[in-house]
Amino acid sequence: MRFGVPSNLTGKFYQVKLSVFNALGKPIQHLVNKRLNAGSFEVEFSGIRFASGMYFYKLEAGSFVETKRMILLK
């Protein structure tokens, strides 16, 4: 899974969190929880333990928060 820390946050390191949630909003996996600077990053998400369906991922970096939907197909 690729994600980006917005460039308007440049010049500082921010605590970045990337988590995956099920359709009920329950967190099922935390992928990233570390200090990062602005830029593009990639992390592995293995959905092998999860059923096919709709999930959400949430990216938090400083004051920036973004939640998006994703579909897991097996």
mmCIF file of the N, C-alpha and C atoms, coordinates in Angstrom:
data_MODEL
# 
_entry.id   MODEL 
# 
loop_
_atom_site.group_PDB 
_atom_site.id 
_atom_site.type_symbol 
_atom_site.label_atom_id 
_atom_site.label_alt_id 
_atom_site.label_comp_id 
_atom_site.label_asym_id 
_atom_site.label_entity_id 
_atom_site.label_seq_id 
_atom_site.pdbx_PDB_ins_code 
_atom_site.Cartn_x 
_atom_site.Cartn_y 
_atom_site.Cartn_z 
_atom_site.occupancy 
_atom_site.B_iso_or_equiv 
_atom_site.pdbx_formal_charge 
_atom_site.auth_seq_id 
_atom_site.auth_comp_id 
_atom_site.auth_asym_id 
_atom_site.auth_atom_id 
_atom_site.pdbx_PDB_model_num 
ATOM 1   N N  . MET A 1 1  ? 0.854   -1.156  0.000  1.00 0.00 ? 1  MET A N  1 
ATOM 2   C CA . MET A 1 1  ? 0.000   0.000   0.000  1.00 0.00 ? 1  MET A CA 1 
ATOM 3   C C  . MET A 1 1  ? 0.906   1.228   0.000  1.00 0.00 ? 1  MET A C  1 
ATOM 4   N N  . ARG A 1 2  ? 0.647   2.121   -0.909 1.00 0.00 ? 2  ARG A N  1 
ATOM 5   C CA . ARG A 1 2  ? 1.411   3.367   -0.990 1.00 0.00 ? 2  ARG A CA 1 
ATOM 6   C C  . ARG A 1 2  ? 0.634   4.478   -0.306 1.00 0.00 ? 2  ARG A C  1 
ATOM 7   N N  . PHE A 1 3  ? 1.376   5.352   0.348  1.00 0.00 ? 3  PHE A N  1 
ATOM 8   C CA . PHE A 1 3  ? 0.748   6.502   0.983  1.00 0.00 ? 3  PHE A CA 1 
ATOM 9   C C  . PHE A 1 3  ? 1.730   7.660   0.974  1.00 0.00 ? 3  PHE A C  1 
ATOM 10  N N  . GLY A 1 4  ? 1.198   8.856   1.120  1.00 0.00 ? 4  GLY A N  1 
ATOM 11  C CA . GLY A 1 4  ? 2.045   10.038  1.108  1.00 0.00 ? 4  GLY A CA 1 
ATOM 12  C C  . GLY A 1 4  ? 1.778   10.934  2.294  1.00 0.00 ? 4  GLY A C  1 
ATOM 13  N N  . VAL A 1 5  ? 2.840   11.478  2.843  1.00 0.00 ? 5  VAL A N  1 
ATOM 14  C CA . VAL A 1 5  ? 2.730   12.514  3.865  1.00 0.00 ? 5  VAL A CA 1 
ATOM 15  C C  . VAL A 1 5  ? 2.768   13.837  3.103  1.00 0.00 ? 5  VAL A C  1 
ATOM 16  N N  . PRO A 1 6  ? 1.730   14.668  3.233  1.00 0.00 ? 6  PRO A N  1 
ATOM 17  C CA . PRO A 1 6  ? 1.608   15.883  2.416  1.00 0.00 ? 6  PRO A CA 1 
ATOM 18  C C  . PRO A 1 6  ? 2.831   16.786  2.496  1.00 0.00 ? 6  PRO A C  1 
ATOM 19  N N  . SER A 1 7  ? 3.168   17.386  1.362  1.00 0.00 ? 7  SER A N  1 
ATOM 20  C CA . SER A 1 7  ? 4.353   18.246  1.284  1.00 0.00 ? 7  SER A CA 1 
ATOM 21  C C  . SER A 1 7  ? 4.171   19.561  2.032  1.00 0.00 ? 7  SER A C  1 
ATOM 22  N N  . ASN A 1 8  ? 2.926   19.957  2.316  1.00 0.00 ? 8  ASN A N  1 
ATOM 23  C CA . ASN A 1 8  ? 2.739   21.195  3.084  1.00 0.00 ? 8  ASN A CA 1 
ATOM 24  C C  . ASN A 1 8  ? 3.162   21.005  4.541  1.00 0.00 ? 8  ASN A C  1 
ATOM 25  N N  . LEU A 1 9  ? 3.507   19.772  4.914  1.00 0.00 ? 9  LEU A N  1 
ATOM 26  C CA . LEU A 1 9  ? 4.016   19.494  6.255  1.00 0.00 ? 9  LEU A CA 1 
ATOM 27  C C  . LEU A 1 9  ? 5.538   19.421  6.260  1.00 0.00 ? 9  LEU A C  1 
ATOM 28  N N  . THR A 1 10 ? 6.171   19.819  5.165  1.00 0.00 ? 10 THR A N  1 
ATOM 29  C CA . THR A 1 10 ? 7.616   19.659  5.002  1.00 0.00 ? 10 THR A CA 1 
ATOM 30  C C  . THR A 1 10 ? 8.412   20.444  6.038  1.00 0.00 ? 10 THR A C  1 
ATOM 31  N N  . GLY A 1 11 ? 9.631   20.002  6.250  1.00 0.00 ? 11 GLY A N  1 
ATOM 32  C CA . GLY A 1 11 ? 10.508  20.697  7.173  1.00 0.00 ? 11 GLY A CA 1 
ATOM 33  C C  . GLY A 1 11 ? 10.495  20.141  8.578  1.00 0.00 ? 11 GLY A C  1 
ATOM 34  N N  . LYS A 1 12 ? 9.548   19.283  8.856  1.00 0.00 ? 12 LYS A N  1 
ATOM 35  C CA . LYS A 1 12 ? 9.429   18.696  10.181 1.00 0.00 ? 12 LYS A CA 1 
ATOM 36  C C  . LYS A 1 12 ? 9.138   17.213  10.049 1.00 0.00 ? 12 LYS A C  1 
ATOM 37  N N  . PHE A 1 13 ? 9.427   16.521  11.098 1.00 0.00 ? 13 PHE A N  1 
ATOM 38  C CA . PHE A 1 13 ? 8.985   15.139  11.189 1.00 0.00 ? 13 PHE A CA 1 
ATOM 39  C C  . PHE A 1 13 ? 7.674   15.125  11.958 1.00 0.00 ? 13 PHE A C  1 
ATOM 40  N N  . TYR A 1 14 ? 6.759   14.290  11.522 1.00 0.00 ? 14 TYR A N  1 
ATOM 41  C CA . TYR A 1 14 ? 5.458   14.183  12.166 1.00 0.00 ? 14 TYR A CA 1 
ATOM 42  C C  . TYR A 1 14 ? 5.205   12.742  12.568 1.00 0.00 ? 14 TYR A C  1 
ATOM 43  N N  . GLN A 1 15 ? 4.466   12.587  13.649 1.00 0.00 ? 15 GLN A N  1 
ATOM 44  C CA . GLN A 1 15 ? 4.029   11.251  14.028 1.00 0.00 ? 15 GLN A CA 1 
ATOM 45  C C  . GLN A 1 15 ? 2.985   10.824  13.006 1.00 0.00 ? 15 GLN A C  1 
ATOM 46  N N  . VAL A 1 16 ? 3.274   9.768   12.270 1.00 0.00 ? 16 VAL A N  1 
ATOM 47  C CA . VAL A 1 16 ? 2.391   9.289   11.207 1.00 0.00 ? 16 VAL A CA 1 
ATOM 48  C C  . VAL A 1 16 ? 1.791   7.960   11.632 1.00 0.00 ? 16 VAL A C  1 
ATOM 49  N N  . LYS A 1 17 ? 0.477   7.865   11.481 1.00 0.00 ? 17 LYS A N  1 
ATOM 50  C CA . LYS A 1 17 ? -0.232  6.624   11.784 1.00 0.00 ? 17 LYS A CA 1 
ATOM 51  C C  . LYS A 1 17 ? -1.045  6.231   10.562 1.00 0.00 ? 17 LYS A C  1 
ATOM 52  N N  . LEU A 1 18 ? -0.961  4.967   10.186 1.00 0.00 ? 18 LEU A N  1 
ATOM 53  C CA . LEU A 1 18 ? -1.759  4.423   9.092  1.00 0.00 ? 18 LEU A CA 1 
ATOM 54  C C  . LEU A 1 18 ? -2.405  3.151   9.609  1.00 0.00 ? 18 LEU A C  1 
ATOM 55  N N  . SER A 1 19 ? -3.730  3.153   9.662  1.00 0.00 ? 19 SER A N  1 
ATOM 56  C CA . SER A 1 19 ? -4.472  2.030   10.221 1.00 0.00 ? 19 SER A CA 1 
ATOM 57  C C  . SER A 1 19 ? -5.563  1.594   9.265  1.00 0.00 ? 19 SER A C  1 
ATOM 58  N N  . VAL A 1 20 ? -5.922  0.306   9.347  1.00 0.00 ? 20 VAL A N  1 
ATOM 59  C CA . VAL A 1 20 ? -6.991  -0.266  8.530  1.00 0.00 ? 20 VAL A CA 1 
ATOM 60  C C  . VAL A 1 20 ? -8.149  -0.630  9.457  1.00 0.00 ? 20 VAL A C  1 
ATOM 61  N N  . PHE A 1 21 ? -9.368  -0.319  9.006  1.00 0.00 ? 21 PHE A N  1 
ATOM 62  C CA . PHE A 1 21 ? -10.575 -0.553  9.791  1.00 0.00 ? 21 PHE A CA 1 
ATOM 63  C C  . PHE A 1 21 ? -11.553 -1.406  8.989  1.00 0.00 ? 21 PHE A C  1 
ATOM 64  N N  . ASN A 1 22 ? -12.361 -2.202  9.684  1.00 0.00 ? 22 ASN A N  1 
ATOM 65  C CA . ASN A 1 22 ? -13.398 -2.959  8.987  1.00 0.00 ? 22 ASN A CA 1 
ATOM 66  C C  . ASN A 1 22 ? -14.592 -2.041  8.719  1.00 0.00 ? 22 ASN A C  1 
ATOM 67  N N  . ALA A 1 23 ? -15.630 -2.580  8.098  1.00 0.00 ? 23 ALA A N  1 
ATOM 68  C CA . ALA A 1 23 ? -16.792 -1.776  7.710  1.00 0.00 ? 23 ALA A CA 1 
ATOM 69  C C  . ALA A 1 23 ? -17.552 -1.230  8.916  1.00 0.00 ? 23 ALA A C  1 
ATOM 70  N N  . LEU A 1 24 ? -17.342 -1.823  10.095 1.00 0.00 ? 24 LEU A N  1 
ATOM 71  C CA . LEU A 1 24 ? -17.996 -1.347  11.314 1.00 0.00 ? 24 LEU A CA 1 
ATOM 72  C C  . LEU A 1 24 ? -17.171 -0.285  12.039 1.00 0.00 ? 24 LEU A C  1 
ATOM 73  N N  . GLY A 1 25 ? -15.992 0.034   11.503 1.00 0.00 ? 25 GLY A N  1 
ATOM 74  C CA . GLY A 1 25 ? -15.141 1.049   12.102 1.00 0.00 ? 25 GLY A CA 1 
ATOM 75  C C  . GLY A 1 25 ? -14.177 0.520   13.147 1.00 0.00 ? 25 GLY A C  1 
ATOM 76  N N  . LYS A 1 26 ? -14.103 -0.794  13.288 1.00 0.00 ? 26 LYS A N  1 
ATOM 77  C CA . LYS A 1 26 ? -13.188 -1.405  14.263 1.00 0.00 ? 26 LYS A CA 1 
ATOM 78  C C  . LYS A 1 26 ? -11.799 -1.528  13.643 1.00 0.00 ? 26 LYS A C  1 
ATOM 79  N N  . PRO A 1 27 ? -10.759 -1.046  14.342 1.00 0.00 ? 27 PRO A N  1 
ATOM 80  C CA . PRO A 1 27 ? -9.405  -1.188  13.789 1.00 0.00 ? 27 PRO A CA 1 
ATOM 81  C C  . PRO A 1 27 ? -9.004  -2.659  13.715 1.00 0.00 ? 27 PRO A C  1 
ATOM 82  N N  . ILE A 1 28 ? -8.474  -3.067  12.557 1.00 0.00 ? 28 ILE A N  1 
ATOM 83  C CA . ILE A 1 28 ? -8.074  -4.468  12.393 1.00 0.00 ? 28 ILE A CA 1 
ATOM 84  C C  . ILE A 1 28 ? -6.573  -4.620  12.216 1.00 0.00 ? 28 ILE A C  1 
ATOM 85  N N  . GLN A 1 29 ? -5.896  -3.544  11.807 1.00 0.00 ? 29 GLN A N  1 
ATOM 86  C CA . GLN A 1 29 ? -4.444  -3.622  11.674 1.00 0.00 ? 29 GLN A CA 1 
ATOM 87  C C  . GLN A 1 29 ? -3.850  -2.217  11.657 1.00 0.00 ? 29 GLN A C  1 
ATOM 88  N N  . HIS A 1 30 ? -2.751  -2.050  12.402 1.00 0.00 ? 30 HIS A N  1 
ATOM 89  C CA . HIS A 1 30 ? -2.002  -0.795  12.407 1.00 0.00 ? 30 HIS A CA 1 
ATOM 90  C C  . HIS A 1 30 ? -0.749  -1.028  11.572 1.00 0.00 ? 30 HIS A C  1 
ATOM 91  N N  . LEU A 1 31 ? -0.623  -0.299  10.481 1.00 0.00 ? 31 LEU A N  1 
ATOM 92  C CA . LEU A 1 31 ? 0.474   -0.515  9.535  1.00 0.00 ? 31 LEU A CA 1 
ATOM 93  C C  . LEU A 1 31 ? 1.681   0.375   9.795  1.00 0.00 ? 31 LEU A C  1 
ATOM 94  N N  . VAL A 1 32 ? 1.441   1.605   10.223 1.00 0.00 ? 32 VAL A N  1 
ATOM 95  C CA . VAL A 1 32 ? 2.531   2.559   10.462 1.00 0.00 ? 32 VAL A CA 1 
ATOM 96  C C  . VAL A 1 32 ? 2.227   3.324   11.742 1.00 0.00 ? 32 VAL A C  1 
ATOM 97  N N  . ASN A 1 33 ? 3.245   3.502   12.556 1.00 0.00 ? 33 ASN A N  1 
ATOM 98  C CA . ASN A 1 33 ? 3.149   4.350   13.742 1.00 0.00 ? 33 ASN A CA 1 
ATOM 99  C C  . ASN A 1 33 ? 4.564   4.827   14.066 1.00 0.00 ? 33 ASN A C  1 
ATOM 100 N N  . LYS A 1 34 ? 5.030   5.819   13.283 1.00 0.00 ? 34 LYS A N  1 
ATOM 101 C CA . LYS A 1 34 ? 6.390   6.326   13.487 1.00 0.00 ? 34 LYS A CA 1 
ATOM 102 C C  . LYS A 1 34 ? 6.520   7.744   12.948 1.00 0.00 ? 34 LYS A C  1 
ATOM 103 N N  . ARG A 1 35 ? 7.646   8.366   13.264 1.00 0.00 ? 35 ARG A N  1 
ATOM 104 C CA . ARG A 1 35 ? 7.894   9.732   12.824 1.00 0.00 ? 35 ARG A CA 1 
ATOM 105 C C  . ARG A 1 35 ? 8.466   9.712   11.408 1.00 0.00 ? 35 ARG A C  1 
ATOM 106 N N  . LEU A 1 36 ? 7.812   10.468  10.517 1.00 0.00 ? 36 LEU A N  1 
ATOM 107 C CA . LEU A 1 36 ? 8.230   10.555  9.121  1.00 0.00 ? 36 LEU A CA 1 
ATOM 108 C C  . LEU A 1 36 ? 8.176   12.004  8.662  1.00 0.00 ? 36 LEU A C  1 
ATOM 109 N N  . ASN A 1 37 ? 8.965   12.324  7.653  1.00 0.00 ? 37 ASN A N  1 
ATOM 110 C CA . ASN A 1 37 ? 8.929   13.620  7.000  1.00 0.00 ? 37 ASN A CA 1 
ATOM 111 C C  . ASN A 1 37 ? 7.985   13.520  5.801  1.00 0.00 ? 37 ASN A C  1 
ATOM 112 N N  . ALA A 1 38 ? 7.722   14.623  5.135  1.00 0.00 ? 38 ALA A N  1 
ATOM 113 C CA . ALA A 1 38 ? 6.880   14.614  3.941  1.00 0.00 ? 38 ALA A CA 1 
ATOM 114 C C  . ALA A 1 38 ? 7.508   13.733  2.871  1.00 0.00 ? 38 ALA A C  1 
ATOM 115 N N  . GLY A 1 39 ? 6.655   13.070  2.085  1.00 0.00 ? 39 GLY A N  1 
ATOM 116 C CA . GLY A 1 39 ? 7.150   12.229  1.006  1.00 0.00 ? 39 GLY A CA 1 
ATOM 117 C C  . GLY A 1 39 ? 6.241   11.048  0.766  1.00 0.00 ? 39 GLY A C  1 
ATOM 118 N N  . SER A 1 40 ? 6.663   10.190  -0.148 1.00 0.00 ? 40 SER A N  1 
ATOM 119 C CA . SER A 1 40 ? 5.904   8.991   -0.502 1.00 0.00 ? 40 SER A CA 1 
ATOM 120 C C  . SER A 1 40 ? 6.540   7.774   0.148  1.00 0.00 ? 40 SER A C  1 
ATOM 121 N N  . PHE A 1 41 ? 5.688   6.877   0.603  1.00 0.00 ? 41 PHE A N  1 
ATOM 122 C CA . PHE A 1 41 ? 6.141   5.688   1.309  1.00 0.00 ? 41 PHE A CA 1 
ATOM 123 C C  . PHE A 1 41 ? 5.314   4.487   0.867  1.00 0.00 ? 41 PHE A C  1 
ATOM 124 N N  . GLU A 1 42 ? 5.817   3.318   1.160  1.00 0.00 ? 42 GLU A N  1 
ATOM 125 C CA . GLU A 1 42 ? 5.107   2.087   0.820  1.00 0.00 ? 42 GLU A CA 1 
ATOM 126 C C  . GLU A 1 42 ? 5.210   1.131   2.000  1.00 0.00 ? 42 GLU A C  1 
ATOM 127 N N  . VAL A 1 43 ? 4.099   0.489   2.312  1.00 0.00 ? 43 VAL A N  1 
ATOM 128 C CA . VAL A 1 43 ? 4.050   -0.481  3.400  1.00 0.00 ? 43 VAL A CA 1 
ATOM 129 C C  . VAL A 1 43 ? 3.252   -1.692  2.916  1.00 0.00 ? 43 VAL A C  1 
ATOM 130 N N  . GLU A 1 44 ? 3.595   -2.860  3.401  1.00 0.00 ? 44 GLU A N  1 
ATOM 131 C CA . GLU A 1 44 ? 2.896   -4.073  2.971  1.00 0.00 ? 44 GLU A CA 1 
ATOM 132 C C  . GLU A 1 44 ? 1.651   -4.292  3.822  1.00 0.00 ? 44 GLU A C  1 
ATOM 133 N N  . PHE A 1 45 ? 0.532   -4.533  3.153  1.00 0.00 ? 45 PHE A N  1 
ATOM 134 C CA . PHE A 1 45 ? -0.714  -4.908  3.820  1.00 0.00 ? 45 PHE A CA 1 
ATOM 135 C C  . PHE A 1 45 ? -1.129  -6.261  3.280  1.00 0.00 ? 45 PHE A C  1 
ATOM 136 N N  . SER A 1 46 ? -1.062  -7.266  4.121  1.00 0.00 ? 46 SER A N  1 
ATOM 137 C CA . SER A 1 46 ? -1.488  -8.604  3.729  1.00 0.00 ? 46 SER A CA 1 
ATOM 138 C C  . SER A 1 46 ? -2.900  -8.820  4.251  1.00 0.00 ? 46 SER A C  1 
ATOM 139 N N  . GLY A 1 47 ? -3.830  -8.985  3.346  1.00 0.00 ? 47 GLY A N  1 
ATOM 140 C CA . GLY A 1 47 ? -5.217  -9.202  3.731  1.00 0.00 ? 47 GLY A CA 1 
ATOM 141 C C  . GLY A 1 47 ? -5.571  -10.664 3.882  1.00 0.00 ? 47 GLY A C  1 
ATOM 142 N N  . ILE A 1 48 ? -4.568  -11.522 4.004  1.00 0.00 ? 48 ILE A N  1 
ATOM 143 C CA . ILE A 1 48 ? -4.806  -12.964 4.037  1.00 0.00 ? 48 ILE A CA 1 
ATOM 144 C C  . ILE A 1 48 ? -5.701  -13.385 5.203  1.00 0.00 ? 48 ILE A C  1 
ATOM 145 N N  . ARG A 1 49 ? -5.638  -12.660 6.313  1.00 0.00 ? 49 ARG A N  1 
ATOM 146 C CA . ARG A 1 49 ? -6.444  -13.016 7.493  1.00 0.00 ? 49 ARG A CA 1 
ATOM 147 C C  . ARG A 1 49 ? -7.852  -12.435 7.444  1.00 0.00 ? 49 ARG A C  1 
ATOM 148 N N  . PHE A 1 50 ? -8.142  -11.642 6.428  1.00 0.00 ? 50 PHE A N  1 
ATOM 149 C CA . PHE A 1 50 ? -9.413  -10.932 6.383  1.00 0.00 ? 50 PHE A CA 1 
ATOM 150 C C  . PHE A 1 50 ? -10.258 -11.392 5.202  1.00 0.00 ? 50 PHE A C  1 
ATOM 151 N N  . ALA A 1 51 ? -11.562 -11.310 5.364  1.00 0.00 ? 51 ALA A N  1 
ATOM 152 C CA . ALA A 1 51 ? -12.492 -11.694 4.302  1.00 0.00 ? 51 ALA A CA 1 
ATOM 153 C C  . ALA A 1 51 ? -12.519 -10.624 3.212  1.00 0.00 ? 51 ALA A C  1 
ATOM 154 N N  . SER A 1 52 ? -12.906 -11.036 2.015  1.00 0.00 ? 52 SER A N  1 
ATOM 155 C CA . SER A 1 52 ? -13.125 -10.067 0.941  1.00 0.00 ? 52 SER A CA 1 
ATOM 156 C C  . SER A 1 52 ? -14.203 -9.092  1.380  1.00 0.00 ? 52 SER A C  1 
ATOM 157 N N  . GLY A 1 53 ? -14.074 -7.850  0.977  1.00 0.00 ? 53 GLY A N  1 
ATOM 158 C CA . GLY A 1 53 ? -15.086 -6.864  1.327  1.00 0.00 ? 53 GLY A CA 1 
ATOM 159 C C  . GLY A 1 53 ? -14.526 -5.460  1.372  1.00 0.00 ? 53 GLY A C  1 
ATOM 160 N N  . MET A 1 54 ? -15.333 -4.562  1.932  1.00 0.00 ? 54 MET A N  1 
ATOM 161 C CA . MET A 1 54 ? -14.969 -3.158  2.011  1.00 0.00 ? 54 MET A CA 1 
ATOM 162 C C  . MET A 1 54 ? -14.275 -2.877  3.347  1.00 0.00 ? 54 MET A C  1 
ATOM 163 N N  . TYR A 1 55 ? -13.190 -2.133  3.268  1.00 0.00 ? 55 TYR A N  1 
ATOM 164 C CA . TYR A 1 55 ? -12.427 -1.714  4.437  1.00 0.00 ? 55 TYR A CA 1 
ATOM 165 C C  . TYR A 1 55 ? -12.095 -0.239  4.278  1.00 0.00 ? 55 TYR A C  1 
ATOM 166 N N  . PHE A 1 56 ? -11.628 0.365   5.343  1.00 0.00 ? 56 PHE A N  1 
ATOM 167 C CA . PHE A 1 56 ? -11.211 1.762   5.319  1.00 0.00 ? 56 PHE A CA 1 
ATOM 168 C C  . PHE A 1 56 ? -9.789  1.856   5.844  1.00 0.00 ? 56 PHE A C  1 
ATOM 169 N N  . TYR A 1 57 ? -9.051  2.831   5.346  1.00 0.00 ? 57 TYR A N  1 
ATOM 170 C CA . TYR A 1 57 ? -7.749  3.116   5.935  1.00 0.00 ? 57 TYR A CA 1 
ATOM 171 C C  . TYR A 1 57 ? -7.705  4.590   6.306  1.00 0.00 ? 57 TYR A C  1 
ATOM 172 N N  . LYS A 1 58 ? -7.020  4.857   7.396  1.00 0.00 ? 58 LYS A N  1 
ATOM 173 C CA . LYS A 1 58 ? -6.937  6.217   7.926  1.00 0.00 ? 58 LYS A CA 1 
ATOM 174 C C  . LYS A 1 58 ? -5.472  6.594   8.077  1.00 0.00 ? 58 LYS A C  1 
ATOM 175 N N  . LEU A 1 59 ? -5.106  7.723   7.480  1.00 0.00 ? 59 LEU A N  1 
ATOM 176 C CA . LEU A 1 59 ? -3.754  8.259   7.560  1.00 0.00 ? 59 LEU A CA 1 
ATOM 177 C C  . LEU A 1 59 ? -3.790  9.524   8.403  1.00 0.00 ? 59 LEU A C  1 
ATOM 178 N N  . GLU A 1 60 ? -2.958  9.569   9.434  1.00 0.00 ? 60 GLU A N  1 
ATOM 179 C CA . GLU A 1 60 ? -2.846  10.743  10.295 1.00 0.00 ? 60 GLU A CA 1 
ATOM 180 C C  . GLU A 1 60 ? -1.392  11.199  10.300 1.00 0.00 ? 60 GLU A C  1 
ATOM 181 N N  . ALA A 1 61 ? -1.171  12.490  10.050 1.00 0.00 ? 61 ALA A N  1 
ATOM 182 C CA . ALA A 1 61 ? 0.177   13.067  10.069 1.00 0.00 ? 61 ALA A CA 1 
ATOM 183 C C  . ALA A 1 61 ? 0.053   14.507  10.541 1.00 0.00 ? 61 ALA A C  1 
ATOM 184 N N  . GLY A 1 62 ? 0.455   14.772  11.763 1.00 0.00 ? 62 GLY A N  1 
ATOM 185 C CA . GLY A 1 62 ? 0.274   16.110  12.314 1.00 0.00 ? 62 GLY A CA 1 
ATOM 186 C C  . GLY A 1 62 ? -1.207  16.445  12.352 1.00 0.00 ? 62 GLY A C  1 
ATOM 187 N N  . SER A 1 63 ? -1.590  17.588  11.784 1.00 0.00 ? 63 SER A N  1 
ATOM 188 C CA . SER A 1 63 ? -3.001  17.985  11.752 1.00 0.00 ? 63 SER A CA 1 
ATOM 189 C C  . SER A 1 63 ? -3.737  17.397  10.546 1.00 0.00 ? 63 SER A C  1 
ATOM 190 N N  . PHE A 1 64 ? -3.024  16.711  9.671  1.00 0.00 ? 64 PHE A N  1 
ATOM 191 C CA . PHE A 1 64 ? -3.617  16.112  8.473  1.00 0.00 ? 64 PHE A CA 1 
ATOM 192 C C  . PHE A 1 64 ? -4.242  14.762  8.830  1.00 0.00 ? 64 PHE A C  1 
ATOM 193 N N  . VAL A 1 65 ? -5.504  14.574  8.436  1.00 0.00 ? 65 VAL A N  1 
ATOM 194 C CA . VAL A 1 65 ? -6.198  13.297  8.626  1.00 0.00 ? 65 VAL A CA 1 
ATOM 195 C C  . VAL A 1 65 ? -6.957  12.992  7.346  1.00 0.00 ? 65 VAL A C  1 
ATOM 196 N N  . GLU A 1 66 ? -6.795  11.766  6.842  1.00 0.00 ? 66 GLU A N  1 
ATOM 197 C CA . GLU A 1 66 ? -7.486  11.346  5.620  1.00 0.00 ? 66 GLU A CA 1 
ATOM 198 C C  . GLU A 1 66 ? -7.967  9.913   5.809  1.00 0.00 ? 66 GLU A C  1 
ATOM 199 N N  . THR A 1 67 ? -9.240  9.691   5.499  1.00 0.00 ? 67 THR A N  1 
ATOM 200 C CA . THR A 1 67 ? -9.817  8.348   5.555  1.00 0.00 ? 67 THR A CA 1 
ATOM 201 C C  . THR A 1 67 ? -10.358 8.018   4.177  1.00 0.00 ? 67 THR A C  1 
ATOM 202 N N  . LYS A 1 68 ? -10.005 6.835   3.683  1.00 0.00 ? 68 LYS A N  1 
ATOM 203 C CA . LYS A 1 68 ? -10.472 6.413   2.363  1.00 0.00 ? 68 LYS A CA 1 
ATOM 204 C C  . LYS A 1 68 ? -10.939 4.967   2.411  1.00 0.00 ? 68 LYS A C  1 
ATOM 205 N N  . ARG A 1 69 ? -11.742 4.620   1.424  1.00 0.00 ? 69 ARG A N  1 
ATOM 206 C CA . ARG A 1 69 ? -12.300 3.274   1.318  1.00 0.00 ? 69 ARG A CA 1 
ATOM 207 C C  . ARG A 1 69 ? -11.421 2.425   0.413  1.00 0.00 ? 69 ARG A C  1 
ATOM 208 N N  . MET A 1 70 ? -11.359 1.136   0.716  1.00 0.00 ? 70 MET A N  1 
ATOM 209 C CA . MET A 1 70 ? -10.666 0.201   -0.177 1.00 0.00 ? 70 MET A CA 1 
ATOM 210 C C  . MET A 1 70 ? -11.442 -1.106  -0.206 1.00 0.00 ? 70 MET A C  1 
ATOM 211 N N  . ILE A 1 71 ? -11.301 -1.824  -1.301 1.00 0.00 ? 71 ILE A N  1 
ATOM 212 C CA . ILE A 1 71 ? -11.963 -3.110  -1.491 1.00 0.00 ? 71 ILE A CA 1 
ATOM 213 C C  . ILE A 1 71 ? -10.897 -4.193  -1.498 1.00 0.00 ? 71 ILE A C  1 
ATOM 214 N N  . LEU A 1 72 ? -11.107 -5.215  -0.682 1.00 0.00 ? 72 LEU A N  1 
ATOM 215 C CA . LEU A 1 72 ? -10.209 -6.362  -0.639 1.00 0.00 ? 72 LEU A CA 1 
ATOM 216 C C  . LEU A 1 72 ? -10.873 -7.505  -1.396 1.00 0.00 ? 72 LEU A C  1 
ATOM 217 N N  . LEU A 1 73 ? -10.216 -7.970  -2.449 1.00 0.00 ? 73 LEU A N  1 
ATOM 218 C CA . LEU A 1 73 ? -10.720 -9.086  -3.256 1.00 0.00 ? 73 LEU A CA 1 
ATOM 219 C C  . LEU A 1 73 ? -9.765  -10.255 -3.134 1.00 0.00 ? 73 LEU A C  1 
ATOM 220 N N  . LYS A 1 74 ? -10.330 -11.426 -2.988 1.00 0.00 ? 74 LYS A N  1 
ATOM 221 C CA . LYS A 1 74 ? -9.500  -12.640 -2.916 1.00 0.00 ? 74 LYS A CA 1 
ATOM 222 C C  . LYS A 1 74 ? -9.828  -13.552 -4.063 1.00 0.00 ? 74 LYS A C  1 
# 
